[in-house]
Amino acid sequence: MATGNIDREDIADILEEIALLLELKGENVFKTRAYRNGAEAVMNAEEDVIALAMEGAGALAGVKGFGKALQEKVAELVQTGKMTYYENLRAEFPEGLFALFELSGLGPKKIKALYDKLGVDSVESLREVCESGKVAELSGFGKKTVEKILEAIELKEKFASHFRLGSVAVMAETLLDSVREHPATLRCTHAGSYRRSKEILHDIDILVATDKPAELTEYFSKLPEVSSVIVCGDTKASIRLDDGLQCDLRAVSNAAYPFALQYFSGSKEHNVELRRRAKQKGWSLNEYDFQGDDESVELPEVNEEADIYRALGLEFIPPELRENRGEIEAADFDSDGEIPQLIELENLRGTFHNHTTASDGRNSLEEMAEAAIDLGLEYLGIADHSKSSFQANGLYADRLLRQVAEIRKLNENTDWDGKFKLLAGSEVDILKDGSLDFPDDVLKQLDYCVASVHNAFTLPEDEMTARIISAMENEYVTMLGHLTGRLLLKRNPYAVNVDKIIDCAAETGTVIELNCNPMRLDMDWRHWKKAKDKGVKCSINPDAHRTEQLQYLSYGVRLARKGWLTKEDVINTKNLSEIEAWLGK
């Protein structure tokens, strides 16, 4: 981690990991808690922690929750890019042990038991003790636990070369900016599955138009982010980053750029259909140009990617839709369909599913509100967990209603000039029998309610579907949270009949959330066109647990576009007065 690139989240993450490592060592609970509290203090501090740390450890003395030891460690981390105490502590454990924390269902206590009693120090050794039956000797490791661990290992291995959209986005944009800055670059952009906003990617593709292709590929292969060079030729460079992600740069002429952009953006199935249409016109289409079947065939002039589609009798198809799922038929000039005007990030006016320090969030009501205002939002819904989510410090009814009163008071007393408002909600657990974690007399005092499943994931499909439908039929449930419960590359969705849920949402008027936390991106984009066609509305929600996570909204918009959604399909494009009227109904 280079000096100057440290932010609050980096500091908090390292302090949290120190707490985990101390738990593994069996250190006393007070020492462990001190680092956890330190992580929270970093995120909640009103002061500019980074600027103070650059001045020196003493400058952090005024930050609430920072003792002398923490001041020194944070200052060292910010100033040098490393923390000696953390690195020494981490060195006490085998490197393979840290991969265990990435497995679903394994917390510090279980990992400590496996490490202490059975010497488990890697995913492979964990698999061995599970398959041999040795794990059964440990307290708290029953048959179902072992099955879940093996399933988690299988998932990890299956997705070893896969990456989440949210995990690669910053690096993808950083690399593109570096290519854009080179003087030999004429124009450049992303291609491939990143440009199509796929939620899971294998690599990053960048396309550049240039008169000096070899100069660009050599430059790309020597960027500071590069861990290793796979290949560096005159027109293509492939590099690998520290996390294993492969990034490819293709350098083409300015004339070939539109064709290469269309071709390398894919998808493969979409491109096959385009080539078929080209053949019907007596042309062939490839990554370089149009070519005629014979010299007498007149070829269209192409300067931009849209010219290719126009020449084939099609409206321009946004990259997100290029999956051969009806977009070509809709774009055909001779058809009755049309490509919708897809939602844009600037269309969003607010959002609903967000957490604070009242449950498991990192920031206060006021901090979340200020962050939302800074993003240009007009309203922010607060939906802290309900009591059954005890692991997330869920609120009992009395605490929830006190929070509602606090929100009302803030709206009355804060100088927001009617341009911003906090909305009082709750993320209410859907219990195993389909009932809700709060009774109706509590729910009716809220502005809205997000109903979500947080436990009993192994119900059969028909029972899980009935459970969720039962909750949606409650008149106080405004929207359904993270429909399938999936955690991308970590936990499979639970069994649920999504089509029946969509049908129920259409009947009851329940909004379905597009949870845009990059671990979730749930409901999946593949279901949104059906939901849209049935009149079901979407709410793009970041499930933010800290102020920075409000920016997940950008991923939500990308996936909403991939699901064919327009501004009219998404309720949080309504302005403040419109959303108040809508909620009032």
Secondary structure, 3 states (H helix, E strand, C coil): CCCCCCCHHHHHHHHHHHHHHHHHHCCCHHHHHHHHHHHHHHHHCCCCHHHHHHHCHHHHCCCCCCCHHHHHHHHHHHHHCCCHHHHHHHHCCCHHHHHHHHCCCCCHHHHHHHHHHHCCCCHHHHHHHHHHCHHHHCCCCCHHHHHHHHHHHHHHHHCCCCEEHHHHHHHHHHHHHHHHHCCCEEEEEEEHHHHCCCCEECEEEEEEEECCHHHHHHHHHCCCCCCEEEEECCCEEEEECCCCCEEEEEEECCCCHHHHHHHHHCCHHHHHHHHHHHHHCCEEECCCCEEECCCCCCCCCCCCHHHHHHHCCECCCCHHHCCCCCHHHHHECCCCCCCCCECCHHHCCEECCECCCCCCCCCCHHHHHHHHHHCCCCEEEECCEECCCHHHCCECHHHHHHHHHHHHHHHHHCCCCCCCEEEECCEEEECCCCCECCCHHHHCCCCCCEEECCCCCCCCHHHHHHHHHHHHCCCCCCEECCCCCCECCCECCCCCCHHHHHHHHHHHCCEEEEECCCCCCECCHHHHHHHHHCCCCEEEECCECCHHHHHHHHHHHHHHHHCCCEHHHEHHHCCHHHHHHHHHC
